[in-house]
Amino acid sequence: MQNKPRLLLINPWIYDFTAFDLWSKPMGLLYIAAYLRKSGYQIDFIDCMDKYHPELLQRQKRPYPKLKKFGTGPFHREIVNKPEILNFIPRHYSRYGMPEDIFIRSLQRLSKPDAILLTSHMTYWYPGPRRAAELVRELFPGVPLILGGIYATLMPDHARRIIAPNYLIEGPGELQIAWLLSEILPEATQSIEPLAALDDFPAPAFDLYSHLDYLVIMTSRGCPYHCTFCATDKISGTFAQRKPDYVTEEILQYTHRFHVRDVAFYDDALLINKKRRLFPILESLNKVRTNFRFHTPNGLHAREIDEETAQLFFRSGFTTIRLSFESVSPDRLEDMKNKVTPNDLETAAENLERVGYRRKMLEAYVLMGLPDQPVEEIYQSILFVHSLGMKVRLASFSPIPGTIDFDRAVNRGLFPADADPLLMNKTIYPLYRTTAFYRKFHSIRQFTNVLNQGIEREVNMLGQSELRSAWQKMIARMDS
C-alpha cells in the first residue's frame, strides 16, 4: 500500500520589540492543515508560538504557562541582537516563542517530510520565517519549501530574495497549495475537490494543539471596506461569508472538546449583514449554552451598534468590545469615506451602556503616526474617546505595501519605497524614524495610559470644563 505523502507545517517565531498572545493562532495555516489532511496527506505541525510545548513548560518549571485575562498571556521571550537598522529605538529586541533548541529537537523527532509549508505574518516579522527556513533546510536538505501568508503575499519579491523558498503562495492558500502539491509530488494519490465557498472547507485543525485556552473563529473572510491604511482585500481576497449553522457547530464542537469558554472573532467585518449571519449564530448558541465570553480584537463598526445589537451582545456574553474610530478629524473622516463619525461612536456607547455595559468595559481604536497627521489630531481623538467614558486603544500606523497610505507616504518622501520591511514595524512609528520622535509618541502612550487608568476607576478627567481647559493647554505645550 502506498504511503500517504507527509507534510510539515510551521508557524514561525516573532522577532520584535514586543509581542503578546491576544487570542493569536495561525488561522490560515490551520485551515490549510485541515483541508490537506482531508485530501489524503499526513500532517506534522510545529507552532513556534505554542506556549504549551512540554519542553518549554519543563524549562520554565511550570505546569502551565503564565496567563492573564480570558486565556491571553505573554509569550516566552529571549532577547536577541537588535538589527542595526533599528538601533535608534531604545528598547530590547527579542525572539518570541519556543527556544531554538526546542524547535530543532521537535524537527529531529519527525520523519522526513515530502514538503514543508511555512507561513508568515507581519512584513516586519520576516526574521522568524527566515530563521525557520534556515533550520529546516539544514535538517531536511532538498525537501521543497513552500512559503505563504501575509508577508509572502504583500512582499513576494522580498520574500523570494531573502527566504528563497522553492515555491511561494500569494493570498488565500487552500486550493493553491493543493494544486501545487499535486504537481511537485506526482506520486501522491490525493484528490482535489473543487471547493468554492468557505464552508466547503473543513474547520481549522485546532486538534493539532494539545491544549487551547481559547478558540478563534471567523464568520467571514475579508472586508467589503477599502480603508486607506488596510490591505485586507489583498491578503484575504473577495469578502466571503459563512453559513451561521456551520459557525455555530464549529464553536460548540471545539469549546466542548478543549473545555474553553473564551471565543475571539477574527472577522474584519463582523457586523456586516449581521441579522443574517451573526445574529442567528448568537441566538442558536444562547439556546444551548450561556457561559461564553466573546471577544472582538478587531475593531467593530460603531455605526452598526444599535440597541438591538447591543442587547444581543450583552445577552450572549460579549466581554471584550473594541470599536473602530480612528480619528476625530473631519478631513481624516472624509478621506476614510466617513466610515465612523464621532456621533456614531457616541451613539454606540450609549446603546451599549443602556443594555448593561459599563463605559469602562468599552474600548475604541485611535490611529497615530499616519502620513501628515498632526500630533494635535491624535490628542483630540484621544480626549474625545476619553470624554465618552471609554478606554482608548492606540493603534500605531504601519505602512503596508499596496495600500493608499503607503503610496502617500512614499510620494511625500516620508518613507522609502524600497525600505527594509523591518522599518514597517508599527512599534517604531515608521514615518518618524528618530529617537526623538519615538520618545514623543511614547509620551502620548503614557498620557493615554493615565487616562485609561482613570476610566478604570470610573474617573472622567474631562468631566469639568475647567479641567478640560487645563488638559488642552497642557497638550498645546507638549505639542510645541
C-alpha positions as CSV (number, residue, x, y, z in Angstrom):
1,M,0.0,0.0,0.0
2,Q,1.4,3.4,-1.0
3,N,2.3,5.7,1.9
4,K,0.4,8.9,2.1
5,P,2.6,12.0,1.4
6,R,3.9,13.7,4.6
7,L,3.8,17.4,5.1
8,L,5.4,19.6,7.8
9,L,3.5,22.8,8.6
10,I,5.3,25.5,10.6
11,N,4.2,28.7,12.3
12,P,7.4,30.6,12.9
13,W,8.7,32.9,15.7
14,I,8.0,36.6,16.2
15,Y,11.0,38.9,16.2
16,D,10.0,42.3,17.6
17,F,10.3,44.8,20.5
18,T,7.0,43.5,21.9
19,A,4.6,40.6,21.4
20,F,1.7,39.3,23.5
21,D,-0.8,36.5,23.0
22,L,-4.1,38.3,22.4
23,W,-6.0,35.3,21.0
24,S,-3.3,34.6,18.5
25,K,-3.5,31.5,16.3
26,P,-2.3,30.9,12.7
27,M,-5.9,30.5,11.3
28,G,-4.9,30.3,7.7
29,L,-2.3,27.6,8.3
30,L,-4.9,25.6,10.4
31,Y,-7.4,25.8,7.5
32,I,-4.8,24.5,5.1
33,A,-3.8,21.7,7.5
34,A,-7.4,20.6,7.8
35,Y,-8.0,20.7,4.0
36,L,-4.8,18.8,3.1
37,R,-5.4,16.2,5.8
38,K,-8.9,15.6,4.3
39,S,-7.2,15.4,0.9
40,G,-5.1,12.5,2.0
41,Y,-1.9,13.9,3.4
42,Q,-0.2,13.1,6.7
43,I,0.3,16.3,8.7
44,D,3.0,17.2,11.1
45,F,2.7,20.6,12.8
46,I,5.1,22.8,14.7
47,D,3.8,26.1,16.2
48,C,6.8,28.0,17.5
49,M,4.4,30.2,19.4
50,D,2.8,27.3,21.3
51,K,3.1,28.1,25.0
52,Y,2.1,24.6,25.9
53,H,5.0,22.8,24.3
54,P,6.1,20.3,27.0
55,E,9.8,21.0,26.8
56,L,9.1,24.8,27.1
57,L,7.0,24.2,30.2
58,Q,9.6,22.0,31.7
59,R,12.3,24.6,31.1
60,Q,10.1,27.2,32.7
61,K,9.5,24.8,35.6
62,R,5.8,25.4,35.3
63,P,2.8,23.0,34.7
64,Y,1.1,25.8,32.8
65,P,2.2,29.0,31.1
66,K,1.5,32.4,32.6
67,L,-2.0,33.5,31.7
68,K,-3.8,36.8,32.0
69,K,-7.5,37.5,31.4
70,F,-9.6,35.4,29.2
71,G,-6.8,33.0,28.1
72,T,-4.4,35.7,26.9
73,G,-0.8,35.9,28.2
74,P,2.8,36.6,27.5
75,F,4.9,34.5,25.1
76,H,8.3,33.1,26.0
77,R,10.8,35.7,25.3
78,E,14.6,35.7,24.6
79,I,16.5,39.0,24.0
80,V,18.5,38.8,20.7
81,N,20.7,41.2,18.8
82,K,18.9,44.2,17.5
83,P,19.1,44.7,13.7
84,E,21.4,47.6,13.1
85,I,18.7,49.4,11.2
86,L,16.7,49.6,14.4
87,N,19.4,50.8,16.7
88,F,17.7,54.2,17.2
89,I,15.0,52.5,19.2
90,P,15.9,52.5,23.0
91,R,14.4,49.0,23.6
92,H,15.4,45.4,23.7
93,Y,14.7,43.3,20.6
94,S,13.5,39.8,21.2
95,R,12.6,36.5,19.7
96,Y,9.2,35.4,21.0
97,G,8.2,31.7,21.1
98,M,10.0,28.5,21.9
99,P,13.8,28.5,22.2
100,E,15.6,27.4,19.0
101,D,17.0,24.2,20.5
102,I,13.4,23.0,21.4
103,F,12.4,23.7,17.8
104,I,15.4,21.8,16.4
105,R,14.6,18.7,18.7
106,S,11.0,18.9,17.5
107,L,12.2,18.7,13.9
108,Q,14.5,15.8,14.7
109,R,11.7,13.7,16.1
110,L,9.8,13.9,12.9
111,S,10.0,11.6,9.8
112,K,11.4,13.4,6.7
113,P,8.6,15.3,5.1
114,D,7.8,15.3,1.4
115,A,7.3,19.1,1.5
116,I,7.4,21.9,4.1
117,L,4.8,24.6,4.4
118,L,5.9,27.7,6.2
119,T,3.6,30.6,6.9
120,S,4.4,34.3,7.6
121,H,2.6,37.1,9.3
122,M,3.6,40.8,9.6
123,T,6.0,42.0,6.9
124,Y,8.4,43.2,9.6
125,W,8.4,39.8,11.3
126,Y,10.2,38.2,8.4
127,P,13.3,37.2,10.5
128,G,11.1,34.5,12.0
129,P,10.3,32.6,8.8
130,R,13.8,33.3,7.6
131,R,15.4,31.6,10.6
132,A,12.9,28.7,10.5
133,A,13.7,28.2,6.8
134,E,17.4,28.1,7.5
135,L,17.0,25.4,10.2
136,V,14.6,23.1,8.3
137,R,17.0,23.3,5.3
138,E,19.8,22.1,7.5
139,L,17.9,19.1,8.8
140,F,15.9,18.3,5.7
141,P,18.1,19.3,2.7
142,G,16.4,19.0,-0.7
143,V,12.8,19.0,0.7
144,P,10.7,21.6,-1.2
145,L,9.9,24.6,1.0
146,I,6.7,26.5,0.3
147,L,6.2,30.0,1.8
148,G,2.8,31.6,2.2
149,G,1.0,34.1,4.5
150,I,0.8,37.8,4.8
151,Y,4.5,38.7,4.3
152,A,4.7,36.4,1.3
153,T,1.5,38.0,-0.2
154,L,2.4,41.6,0.4
155,M,6.1,41.5,-0.4
156,P,6.7,38.4,-2.6
157,D,9.8,39.7,-4.3
158,H,11.5,40.5,-1.0
159,A,10.5,37.1,0.4
160,R,11.9,35.3,-2.7
161,R,15.2,37.1,-2.3
162,I,15.6,36.9,1.5
163,I,14.0,33.5,2.3
164,A,14.4,31.9,-1.1
165,P,11.6,29.4,-0.9
166,N,11.2,26.8,-3.6
167,Y,7.7,28.0,-4.1
168,L,5.7,31.0,-2.9
169,I,1.9,31.3,-2.5
170,E,0.1,34.7,-2.5
171,G,-3.3,35.2,-1.0
172,P,-5.6,32.5,0.4
173,G,-3.8,29.3,0.1
174,E,-6.0,26.2,0.5
175,L,-6.6,25.5,-3.2
176,Q,-3.4,27.0,-4.5
177,I,-1.3,24.8,-2.2
178,A,-3.3,21.7,-3.1
179,W,-2.7,22.2,-6.8
180,L,0.9,23.0,-6.3
181,L,1.5,19.8,-4.2
182,S,-0.2,17.7,-6.9
183,E,2.4,19.0,-9.3
184,I,5.5,18.6,-7.2
185,L,4.5,15.3,-5.6
186,P,3.4,13.3,-8.6
187,E,3.3,10.1,-6.6
188,A,0.5,11.4,-4.4
189,T,-2.9,9.8,-4.7
190,Q,-4.9,12.6,-3.0
191,S,-7.8,14.2,-4.7
192,I,-8.6,17.9,-5.1
193,E,-12.2,18.8,-4.5
194,P,-13.4,21.9,-6.5
195,L,-14.5,23.8,-3.4
196,A,-15.8,27.4,-3.8
197,A,-17.4,28.5,-0.5
198,L,-15.7,28.9,2.9
199,D,-17.9,26.3,4.4
200,D,-16.9,23.7,1.8
201,F,-13.5,23.6,3.6
202,P,-13.2,21.6,6.8
203,A,-13.0,23.5,10.1
204,P,-9.4,24.7,11.1
205,A,-7.3,21.9,12.6
206,F,-7.3,23.1,16.2
207,D,-6.9,19.4,17.2
208,L,-3.2,19.7,16.2
209,Y,-2.8,21.5,19.6
210,S,-2.5,19.6,22.8
211,H,-4.2,22.4,24.7
212,L,-6.2,25.6,24.0
213,D,-7.0,28.4,26.3
214,Y,-9.4,30.0,23.8
215,L,-11.0,29.4,20.4
216,V,-10.6,31.8,17.4
217,I,-13.4,31.8,14.8
218,M,-14.2,33.5,11.6
219,T,-17.8,34.1,10.4
220,S,-16.4,35.7,7.2
221,R,-13.2,36.3,5.4
222,G,-12.0,39.6,4.0
223,C,-13.7,43.0,4.2
224,P,-16.0,45.0,1.9
225,Y,-14.5,48.3,3.0
226,H,-11.3,49.7,1.5
227,C,-9.6,51.8,4.2
228,T,-6.6,53.8,3.0
229,F,-4.3,52.1,5.6
230,C,-5.5,48.5,5.2
231,A,-4.5,45.6,2.9
232,T,-7.2,43.0,3.9
233,D,-8.5,42.8,0.4
234,K,-5.1,41.8,-0.9
235,I,-4.5,39.3,1.9
236,S,-7.9,37.6,2.1
237,G,-9.4,38.2,-1.3
238,T,-13.0,38.9,-2.0
239,F,-15.3,39.3,1.0
240,A,-17.0,36.0,1.7
241,Q,-19.4,35.0,4.4
242,R,-20.1,31.7,6.2
243,K,-23.3,29.9,6.9
244,P,-24.5,30.5,10.5
245,D,-25.2,26.8,11.2
246,Y,-21.6,25.8,10.3
247,V,-20.1,28.5,12.6
248,T,-22.4,27.5,15.5
249,E,-21.4,23.9,15.2
250,E,-17.7,24.7,15.0
251,I,-17.9,26.9,18.2
252,L,-19.8,24.2,20.1
253,Q,-17.5,21.4,18.9
254,Y,-14.2,22.9,19.8
255,T,-15.2,24.7,23.0
256,H,-16.6,21.4,24.3
257,R,-13.5,19.4,23.2
258,F,-11.0,21.8,24.7
259,H,-13.2,22.9,27.7
260,V,-12.9,26.6,26.9
261,R,-15.4,29.4,27.1
262,D,-13.4,32.3,25.6
263,V,-14.0,32.8,21.8
264,A,-12.4,35.5,19.8
265,F,-13.9,36.6,16.5
266,Y,-11.2,37.2,13.8
267,D,-13.6,38.9,11.4
268,D,-12.6,42.2,9.9
269,A,-16.3,43.0,9.3
270,L,-18.2,41.0,11.9
271,L,-21.3,43.2,11.8
272,I,-21.9,43.3,8.0
273,N,-25.1,41.6,7.2
274,K,-25.5,40.9,10.9
275,K,-29.1,39.9,11.0
276,R,-28.5,37.0,8.6
277,R,-25.1,35.9,9.8
278,L,-24.0,36.9,13.4
279,F,-27.5,37.2,15.0
280,P,-28.5,33.6,14.1
281,I,-25.2,32.3,15.4
282,L,-25.6,34.0,18.7
283,E,-29.3,33.1,19.1
284,S,-28.5,29.4,18.4
285,L,-25.7,29.4,20.9
286,N,-27.8,31.0,23.6
287,K,-30.3,28.2,23.3
288,V,-27.6,25.6,24.0
289,R,-25.0,27.3,26.3
290,T,-24.9,30.6,28.1
291,N,-21.4,30.9,29.7
292,F,-19.4,32.0,26.6
293,R,-17.1,35.0,26.8
294,F,-16.8,36.5,23.3
295,H,-14.0,38.9,22.3
296,T,-13.6,41.2,19.3
297,P,-9.9,42.1,19.0
298,N,-10.6,43.7,15.5
299,G,-12.5,46.9,15.7
300,L,-16.3,46.7,15.3
301,H,-18.1,49.2,13.1
302,A,-19.6,51.5,15.6
303,R,-22.4,52.6,13.3
304,E,-23.8,49.0,13.4
305,I,-24.1,49.0,17.2
306,D,-27.8,49.8,17.5
307,E,-29.8,48.9,20.6
308,E,-30.9,45.5,19.2
309,T,-27.3,44.6,18.5
310,A,-26.2,45.8,22.0
311,Q,-28.8,43.8,23.7
312,L,-27.8,40.6,21.9
313,F,-24.2,41.2,22.7
314,F,-24.9,41.6,26.4
315,R,-27.2,38.6,26.5
316,S,-24.6,36.4,24.6
317,G,-21.6,37.3,26.8
318,F,-19.6,39.7,24.7
319,T,-16.8,40.7,27.1
320,T,-14.1,42.5,25.0
321,I,-15.7,45.1,22.8
322,R,-13.4,47.2,20.7
323,L,-14.8,49.8,18.3
324,S,-13.2,51.3,15.3
325,F,-12.9,55.0,15.5
326,E,-9.5,56.1,14.0
327,S,-9.8,59.9,14.3
328,V,-11.9,62.8,15.2
329,S,-10.6,65.0,12.3
330,P,-13.3,65.9,9.8
331,D,-10.7,65.8,7.0
332,R,-9.5,62.4,8.0
333,L,-13.0,61.1,8.2
334,E,-13.8,62.4,4.7
335,D,-10.7,60.7,3.4
336,M,-11.9,57.4,5.0
337,K,-15.3,57.8,3.5
338,N,-16.8,58.8,6.9
339,K,-16.7,55.2,8.0
340,V,-17.2,56.1,11.6
341,T,-18.0,59.6,12.9
342,P,-17.8,60.9,16.4
343,N,-21.6,60.8,16.6
344,D,-21.6,57.1,15.6
345,L,-19.1,56.3,18.4
346,E,-21.1,58.2,21.0
347,T,-24.4,56.5,19.9
348,A,-22.8,53.1,20.1
349,A,-21.5,53.8,23.6
350,E,-25.0,55.0,24.7
351,N,-26.6,51.9,23.3
352,L,-24.2,49.5,25.0
353,E,-24.5,51.3,28.3
354,R,-28.3,51.3,28.1
355,V,-28.4,47.5,27.9
356,G,-26.0,46.9,30.8
357,Y,-22.4,47.6,29.8
358,R,-20.3,50.0,31.9
359,R,-18.4,52.5,29.9
360,K,-15.1,51.3,31.2
361,M,-15.6,48.0,29.6
362,L,-15.6,49.6,26.1
363,E,-12.5,50.5,24.0
364,A,-12.1,52.5,20.9
365,Y,-9.2,52.4,18.5
366,V,-7.4,55.7,17.7
367,L,-4.8,55.8,14.9
368,M,-1.5,57.5,15.4
369,G,1.5,58.1,13.1
370,L,-0.4,58.5,9.9
371,P,1.1,60.4,6.9
372,D,0.9,64.2,7.7
373,Q,-1.0,63.6,10.9
374,P,-0.6,66.5,13.3
375,V,0.0,65.5,16.9
376,E,-2.9,67.7,17.9
377,E,-5.2,65.4,15.9
378,I,-4.1,62.4,17.9
379,Y,-4.6,64.2,21.2
380,Q,-8.0,65.5,20.2
381,S,-9.1,62.0,19.2
382,I,-7.8,60.5,22.5
383,L,-9.6,63.2,24.5
384,F,-12.9,62.7,22.6
385,V,-12.9,58.9,23.3
386,H,-12.0,59.6,27.0
387,S,-14.8,62.2,27.2
388,L,-17.3,59.3,26.4
389,G,-16.0,57.4,29.4
390,M,-14.4,54.7,27.2
391,K,-10.8,53.4,27.2
392,V,-8.5,54.5,24.3
393,R,-6.7,51.8,22.4
394,L,-3.9,53.4,20.4
395,A,-3.1,51.7,17.1
396,S,0.2,52.8,15.5
397,F,0.3,53.2,11.8
398,S,2.3,50.7,9.7
399,P,3.0,51.5,6.0
400,I,1.6,48.4,4.3
401,P,2.7,47.9,0.7
402,G,-0.1,48.2,-1.8
403,T,-2.2,50.5,0.3
404,I,-3.2,54.1,-0.4
405,D,-1.4,55.4,2.7
406,F,1.8,53.5,1.8
407,D,1.9,55.2,-1.6
408,R,1.1,58.6,0.1
409,A,4.0,58.1,2.5
410,V,6.4,57.3,-0.3
411,N,5.2,60.1,-2.6
412,R,5.6,62.6,0.2
413,G,9.1,61.5,1.0
414,L,8.1,60.1,4.4
415,F,9.1,56.5,3.7
416,P,11.4,54.9,1.1
417,A,9.7,52.8,-1.5
418,D,12.4,50.1,-1.2
419,A,12.6,50.1,2.6
420,D,13.6,47.0,4.6
421,P,10.3,45.6,6.0
422,L,11.9,46.0,9.4
423,L,11.2,49.7,9.1
424,M,7.5,49.0,8.7
425,N,7.2,47.9,12.4
426,K,4.4,49.9,13.9
427,T,6.3,49.9,17.3
428,I,8.9,52.3,15.9
429,Y,6.4,54.8,14.3
430,P,7.8,54.1,10.7
431,L,7.2,57.6,9.2
432,Y,9.1,59.3,12.0
433,R,12.3,57.2,12.4
434,T,14.3,59.1,15.0
435,T,14.8,58.5,18.8
436,A,13.3,62.0,19.5
437,F,10.1,61.1,17.7
438,Y,10.0,57.7,19.3
439,R,10.1,59.3,22.7
440,K,7.4,61.9,21.7
441,F,5.0,59.2,20.6
442,H,5.9,57.2,23.7
443,S,4.8,60.1,25.8
444,I,1.4,60.1,24.0
445,R,1.0,56.4,25.0
446,Q,1.9,57.2,28.6
447,F,-0.6,60.1,28.6
448,T,-3.3,57.6,27.3
449,N,-2.4,55.1,30.0
450,V,-3.1,57.7,32.6
451,L,-6.5,58.5,31.1
452,N,-7.3,54.8,30.9
453,Q,-6.4,54.2,34.5
454,G,-8.8,57.0,35.4
455,I,-11.6,55.3,33.3
456,E,-10.9,52.0,35.0
457,R,-11.6,53.8,38.3
458,E,-14.6,55.5,36.6
459,V,-13.0,58.9,36.8
460,N,-13.5,61.0,33.7
461,M,-10.8,63.6,33.7
462,L,-12.8,65.7,31.2
463,G,-15.9,65.9,33.3
464,Q,-15.4,69.6,34.2
465,S,-14.9,72.5,31.8
466,E,-12.0,73.8,33.9
467,L,-10.2,70.5,33.9
468,R,-10.8,70.1,30.1
469,S,-9.3,73.5,29.5
470,A,-6.3,72.6,31.6
471,W,-5.7,69.4,29.6
472,Q,-6.0,71.3,26.3
473,K,-3.4,73.9,27.5
474,M,-1.0,71.1,28.6
475,I,-1.4,69.3,25.3
476,A,-0.6,72.6,23.4
477,R,2.6,72.9,25.4
478,M,3.5,69.3,24.8
479,D,2.9,69.7,21.0
480,S,5.1,72.7,20.8
